[in-house]
């Protein structure tokens, strides 16, 4: 004799849906075959509590059970009222697959059915697309607005994205009844897979739209405006929401991601918010001192004072003359690094003047050179000592 369903779950006849589910989960985990391998009694109990929950979780089946008991689901009983398949043909496969949905669905954040595989309307979300855009260093400094043209999948205007010929509409798939999935019994387990008839959409298009061949979208060029803020760096990604590929059969559109690359500059190099510029310096200017004018990234120019005796590699810092900082009113610094240039292609007179300069001598005119060779001399003397 079949036990009372309420007693099997350990709840009263007035139990709410939440109380039923809580009791079912507890018992299903307790008697699950994986936790009780080879235990026939546990397996039988597991089937009984699943049968009980499958009936009591359905308002119509529960109402029939409360009125007619188990007879509501036996041949000759109230099969129409309960929607049952008879005692011998009880639809146990559906209740067993609910174990995974009820026990684990809340943790994974998804439920089975066509809508979970796409948008609420059953259509799949469109793909995100990428667009590579090169800009100059000056444009990265100032920011700009630029139009770009992309070729992508757009919603078909002839069918408004439904995929069905004008005057018709998609119909519910008869194979999966709109769920987008079908279930198959494999031994003790029930396997759920994507419906092969509707490809998981839950809908069938009997008269496809000709321009889009039933996909609900067509290839199209579209021009978009991209705002590039000041201070962007190499690899900065700008997202244009909903400007990616249109979804299949009315699904939501993907996003467009614009990836920025910055072209090399003929004068400047960049490190974060700082700008670097290498400036060649005449030997006479480096020795005697003077001034040089250098350009800045904002299009201006700055006069830099060169003190006498300036050496190659010396840096001059110009505060606030570097790159703009993204999402800020601040600016980085600019660094001028001088490279003292040795004269070439000298005339006879210039060579004579340099020889006169060298023979005139002078104390500490070349301290680095004098210091180095002094150390070399000490090194050689140390080698000569026994």
C-alpha positions as CSV (number, residue, x, y, z in Angstrom):
1,X,0.0,0.0,0.0
2,X,1.3,3.4,-1.0
3,X,2.2,5.7,1.9
4,X,0.4,9.0,2.3
5,X,2.4,11.7,0.4
6,X,2.3,14.2,3.2
7,X,3.5,11.6,5.7
8,X,6.3,10.6,3.3
9,X,7.6,14.2,3.3
10,X,6.9,14.7,7.0
11,X,4.6,17.8,6.5
12,X,1.0,18.6,7.3
13,X,-1.7,19.0,4.7
14,X,-1.6,22.7,5.3
15,X,2.1,22.9,4.4
16,X,3.1,25.8,2.1
17,X,5.1,25.5,-1.1
18,X,8.3,26.6,0.7
19,X,7.7,24.0,3.5
20,X,7.2,21.3,0.9
21,X,10.3,22.2,-1.0
22,X,12.4,22.4,2.2
23,X,11.2,19.0,3.4
24,X,11.8,17.5,-0.1
25,X,15.3,18.8,-0.4
26,X,16.3,17.4,3.0
27,X,14.9,14.0,2.3
28,X,16.2,13.8,-1.3
29,X,19.8,14.6,-0.1
30,X,19.4,12.0,2.7
31,X,18.2,9.1,0.5
32,X,20.0,10.0,-2.7
33,X,21.5,6.8,-4.3
34,X,25.0,8.5,-4.5
35,X,25.0,8.7,-0.7
36,X,23.6,5.2,-0.3
37,X,25.2,3.0,-2.9
38,X,23.7,-0.5,-3.1
39,X,21.0,0.3,-0.5
40,X,17.8,-0.9,-2.1
41,X,15.7,0.5,0.8
42,X,17.1,4.0,0.4
43,X,16.6,3.8,-3.4
44,X,12.9,2.8,-2.9
45,X,12.5,5.7,-0.4
46,X,14.1,8.1,-2.8
47,X,11.6,7.2,-5.5
48,X,8.7,7.5,-3.1
49,X,9.6,11.0,-1.9
50,X,10.1,12.1,-5.5
51,X,6.7,10.8,-6.5
52,X,5.2,12.5,-3.5
53,X,6.8,15.8,-4.2
54,X,6.0,15.7,-8.0
55,X,2.3,15.5,-7.1
56,X,2.2,18.0,-4.2
57,X,4.3,20.7,-5.8
58,X,1.7,21.0,-8.6
59,X,-1.4,22.9,-7.4
60,X,-3.8,20.9,-9.7
61,X,-2.3,17.5,-8.8
62,X,-2.3,18.4,-5.1
63,X,-5.9,19.5,-5.2
64,X,-6.9,16.2,-6.9
65,X,-4.8,14.2,-4.4
66,X,-6.4,16.0,-1.4
67,X,-9.8,15.1,-2.8
68,X,-9.4,11.6,-4.2
69,X,-6.1,10.3,-2.7
70,X,-4.0,7.9,-4.7
71,X,-7.0,7.0,-6.8
72,X,-6.6,10.3,-8.6
73,X,-3.6,8.8,-10.4
74,X,-4.7,5.2,-11.1
75,X,-6.4,3.9,-14.2
76,X,-10.2,4.4,-13.9
77,X,-9.6,7.1,-11.3
78,X,-9.5,10.9,-11.7
79,X,-6.7,10.9,-14.3
80,X,-8.2,13.9,-16.0
81,X,-8.3,15.9,-12.9
82,X,-4.8,15.0,-11.8
83,X,-3.2,15.0,-15.2
84,X,-1.6,11.6,-14.2
85,X,-0.6,8.8,-16.5
86,X,-1.9,5.9,-14.4
87,X,-0.2,4.0,-11.7
88,X,1.9,1.8,-14.0
89,X,2.8,4.7,-16.2
90,X,3.5,7.4,-13.6
91,X,5.7,10.1,-15.1
92,X,8.6,9.6,-12.7
93,X,11.2,10.9,-15.2
94,X,10.0,14.5,-14.8
95,X,10.2,14.4,-11.0
96,X,13.7,12.9,-11.0
97,X,15.2,15.6,-13.2
98,X,13.7,18.2,-10.8
99,X,16.1,17.0,-8.2
100,X,19.0,18.8,-9.9
101,X,16.9,21.9,-10.7
102,X,15.4,22.2,-7.2
103,X,18.6,21.2,-5.3
104,X,21.1,23.1,-7.4
105,X,19.2,25.6,-9.5
106,X,19.3,28.2,-6.8
107,X,23.0,28.0,-6.5
108,X,23.8,28.1,-10.2
109,X,21.4,31.0,-10.8
110,X,19.7,29.4,-13.8
111,X,16.6,27.3,-14.5
112,X,16.0,25.0,-17.4
113,X,13.9,26.1,-20.3
114,X,14.2,28.1,-23.5
115,X,14.2,31.5,-21.9
116,X,17.3,30.7,-19.8
117,X,19.3,30.1,-23.0
118,X,18.7,33.6,-24.3
119,X,16.4,36.5,-23.7
120,X,12.9,36.4,-22.3
121,X,11.5,36.1,-25.9
122,X,13.5,33.0,-26.6
123,X,16.1,34.7,-28.9
124,X,19.8,34.4,-28.4
125,X,21.9,37.4,-27.4
126,X,24.1,38.8,-30.1
127,X,27.9,38.5,-30.0
128,X,30.2,41.3,-28.8
129,X,32.4,42.7,-31.5
130,X,35.8,44.4,-31.5
131,X,37.0,47.5,-33.4
132,X,40.7,48.5,-33.4
133,X,41.3,52.3,-33.6
134,X,44.7,54.0,-33.9
135,X,45.1,57.6,-32.7
136,X,48.0,60.0,-32.4
137,X,49.7,61.0,-29.2
138,X,48.2,64.5,-29.6
139,X,44.7,63.1,-29.9
140,X,45.3,61.0,-26.8
141,X,46.4,64.2,-25.0
142,X,43.4,66.3,-26.1
143,X,40.7,63.7,-26.6
144,X,38.4,63.6,-29.6
145,X,35.1,62.4,-31.0
146,X,35.5,60.2,-34.1
147,X,33.1,58.4,-36.4
148,X,33.8,54.8,-37.2
149,X,32.0,52.4,-39.6
150,X,31.5,48.8,-38.6
151,X,30.0,45.9,-40.6
152,X,27.8,43.8,-38.3
153,X,24.6,41.9,-37.9
154,X,21.6,44.3,-37.5
155,X,17.9,43.6,-36.8
156,X,16.1,42.7,-40.0
157,X,13.6,45.5,-40.7
158,X,11.4,43.3,-42.9
159,X,10.4,41.1,-40.0
160,X,11.4,43.3,-37.0
161,X,13.8,40.7,-35.9
162,X,11.3,37.8,-35.5
163,X,12.6,35.8,-38.4
164,X,9.1,35.1,-39.6
165,X,7.6,36.4,-42.9
166,X,5.6,39.6,-42.5
167,X,2.0,38.7,-41.5
168,X,3.1,35.5,-39.7
169,X,4.8,34.8,-36.4
170,X,6.9,32.1,-34.7
171,X,5.0,29.2,-33.2
172,X,5.7,27.2,-30.1
173,X,7.9,24.2,-30.8
174,X,5.8,21.0,-30.6
175,X,8.8,18.9,-29.7
176,X,9.8,20.7,-26.5
177,X,6.6,22.7,-25.9
178,X,8.5,25.9,-25.9
179,X,11.1,24.9,-23.2
180,X,14.0,24.7,-25.6
181,X,15.1,21.4,-24.1
182,X,14.0,17.8,-24.2
183,X,14.5,15.0,-21.6
184,X,15.6,11.5,-22.3
185,X,15.6,8.6,-19.8
186,X,19.0,6.7,-19.6
187,X,18.6,4.0,-17.0
188,X,18.0,5.6,-13.6
189,X,18.9,9.1,-14.7
190,X,17.1,11.6,-16.9
191,X,19.3,13.6,-19.3
192,X,18.2,17.1,-20.5
193,X,19.6,18.4,-23.8
194,X,18.9,21.2,-26.2
195,X,15.9,20.6,-28.5
196,X,17.1,19.6,-31.9
197,X,14.0,20.9,-33.6
198,X,14.1,24.5,-32.5
199,X,17.8,24.6,-31.5
200,X,16.9,25.7,-28.0
201,X,14.8,28.7,-28.9
202,X,11.5,27.1,-28.1
203,X,10.0,28.5,-31.3
204,X,9.5,27.2,-34.8
205,X,9.3,29.5,-37.9
206,X,7.2,27.8,-40.6
207,X,7.4,30.8,-43.0
208,X,10.9,32.3,-42.8
209,X,11.5,35.9,-43.7
210,X,13.2,36.0,-47.1
211,X,15.7,38.9,-46.5
212,X,17.2,37.4,-43.4
213,X,16.4,33.7,-44.1
214,X,14.6,33.4,-40.7
215,X,17.6,34.5,-38.6
216,X,16.0,37.9,-37.8
217,X,19.1,39.8,-38.7
218,X,21.1,41.0,-41.8
219,X,24.6,42.2,-42.5
220,X,24.8,45.9,-42.5
221,X,27.3,48.8,-42.3
222,X,26.6,51.4,-39.6
223,X,28.4,54.5,-38.5
224,X,28.9,55.2,-34.9
225,X,30.4,58.1,-32.9
226,X,33.1,57.3,-30.4
227,X,34.1,59.8,-27.7
228,X,37.7,59.4,-26.7
229,X,38.5,61.1,-23.4
230,X,41.8,63.0,-22.8
231,X,44.5,60.9,-21.2
232,X,43.8,57.5,-22.7
233,X,46.6,55.0,-22.9
234,X,47.7,52.2,-25.2
235,X,45.1,49.4,-25.0
236,X,42.3,51.5,-23.4
237,X,39.0,49.8,-24.2
238,X,35.8,51.9,-24.8
239,X,32.5,50.0,-24.6
240,X,29.4,51.0,-26.7
241,X,26.5,49.1,-25.1
242,X,24.1,47.4,-27.5
243,X,26.1,48.3,-30.6
244,X,27.4,44.8,-31.2
245,X,25.7,42.1,-33.3
246,X,21.9,42.0,-33.1
247,X,20.5,38.9,-31.3
248,X,18.9,36.0,-33.1
249,X,15.2,36.3,-33.6
250,X,14.7,39.3,-31.4
251,X,17.4,38.6,-28.8
252,X,19.2,41.6,-27.3
253,X,22.2,43.0,-29.1
254,X,25.8,42.5,-28.0
255,X,28.3,45.3,-27.2
256,X,30.9,46.9,-29.3
257,X,34.4,47.3,-27.8
258,X,36.8,49.9,-29.3
259,X,40.4,49.1,-28.5
260,X,42.8,52.0,-28.8
261,X,46.4,52.0,-30.0
262,X,48.6,55.1,-30.0
263,X,50.9,55.7,-33.0
264,X,54.6,56.3,-32.3
265,X,55.5,60.0,-32.2
266,X,58.5,61.4,-34.1
267,X,59.6,63.6,-31.1
268,X,58.1,62.3,-27.9
269,X,57.9,59.1,-26.0
270,X,55.5,58.4,-23.2
271,X,55.5,56.7,-19.8
272,X,52.2,56.9,-18.1
273,X,51.4,60.6,-17.6
274,X,55.0,61.7,-18.3
275,X,56.4,62.8,-21.7
276,X,60.1,62.4,-22.6
277,X,62.0,64.3,-25.3
278,X,65.6,63.7,-26.3
279,X,67.3,67.0,-27.5
280,X,70.7,67.1,-29.2
281,X,72.9,69.9,-27.9
282,X,75.9,71.6,-29.6
283,X,79.1,71.1,-27.9
284,X,79.7,74.8,-27.5
285,X,76.2,75.4,-26.0
286,X,76.8,72.5,-23.5
287,X,80.2,74.0,-22.6
288,X,79.4,77.7,-22.5
289,X,75.7,77.5,-21.6
290,X,72.7,79.0,-23.4
291,X,69.1,78.4,-24.3
292,X,67.2,75.9,-26.5
293,X,63.5,75.9,-27.5
294,X,61.6,72.7,-27.3
295,X,58.0,71.8,-28.4
296,X,55.4,70.6,-25.9
297,X,52.6,68.0,-26.5
298,X,49.9,70.7,-26.2
299,X,51.3,72.4,-29.4
300,X,53.3,75.1,-27.6
301,X,57.0,75.7,-27.0
302,X,59.2,76.2,-24.0
303,X,62.6,77.9,-23.6
304,X,65.0,75.8,-21.6
305,X,68.1,77.3,-19.9
306,X,71.2,75.2,-20.4
307,X,73.9,75.8,-17.7
308,X,77.5,75.8,-18.8
309,X,79.2,72.4,-18.5
310,X,76.0,70.4,-19.2
311,X,76.8,66.8,-19.9
312,X,75.0,64.1,-22.0
313,X,72.1,62.5,-20.2
314,X,71.3,65.4,-18.0
315,X,67.5,65.8,-17.6
316,X,65.5,69.0,-17.2
317,X,62.0,68.6,-15.7
318,X,59.1,70.8,-17.0
319,X,56.2,70.5,-14.4
320,X,52.7,70.1,-15.8
321,X,53.9,69.9,-19.4
322,X,53.2,66.1,-19.8
323,X,50.2,64.1,-20.7
324,X,46.7,64.8,-19.4
325,X,45.5,62.3,-16.8
326,X,42.4,60.2,-17.6
327,X,39.3,61.4,-15.8
328,X,41.2,64.1,-14.0
329,X,42.2,67.8,-14.4
330,X,45.8,66.9,-13.7
331,X,48.8,66.7,-16.0
332,X,52.0,64.8,-15.9
333,X,55.5,66.3,-16.4
334,X,57.8,66.6,-19.4
335,X,61.5,65.5,-19.2
336,X,64.1,67.0,-21.6
337,X,67.2,64.8,-21.9
338,X,70.1,66.4,-23.6
339,X,72.6,64.6,-25.9
340,X,75.8,66.6,-26.4
341,X,76.8,66.2,-30.1
342,X,80.4,65.9,-31.1
343,X,81.2,68.1,-34.0
344,X,81.8,66.5,-37.4
345,X,83.1,67.7,-40.8
346,X,85.3,70.3,-39.2
347,X,87.1,72.9,-41.3
348,X,90.9,73.4,-41.1
349,X,90.5,76.5,-39.0
350,X,88.1,74.7,-36.6
351,X,90.5,71.9,-36.1
352,X,93.3,74.3,-35.3
353,X,91.2,76.1,-32.8
354,X,90.3,72.9,-31.0
355,X,94.1,71.9,-31.0
356,X,94.9,75.3,-29.4
357,X,92.1,74.7,-26.9
358,X,93.5,71.3,-26.0
359,X,97.1,72.5,-25.7
360,X,96.1,75.4,-23.5
361,X,95.2,72.9,-20.8
362,X,93.3,74.0,-17.8
363,X,92.5,72.5,-14.4
364,X,89.3,70.5,-14.1
365,X,88.0,71.3,-17.5
366,X,87.2,67.6,-18.0
367,X,86.9,66.2,-14.5
368,X,85.3,62.9,-15.5
369,X,88.0,62.1,-18.0
370,X,90.8,63.1,-15.7
371,X,89.3,61.1,-12.8
372,X,89.0,58.0,-14.9
373,X,92.5,58.0,-16.2
374,X,93.8,58.7,-12.7
375,X,92.2,55.5,-11.6
376,X,93.6,53.6,-14.6
377,X,97.1,54.9,-13.7
378,X,96.7,53.6,-10.1
379,X,95.5,50.3,-11.4
380,X,98.6,49.8,-13.6
381,X,100.9,50.8,-10.8
382,X,99.3,48.2,-8.5
383,X,100.0,45.6,-11.2
384,X,103.7,46.5,-11.3
385,X,104.2,46.1,-7.5
386,X,105.9,42.7,-6.6
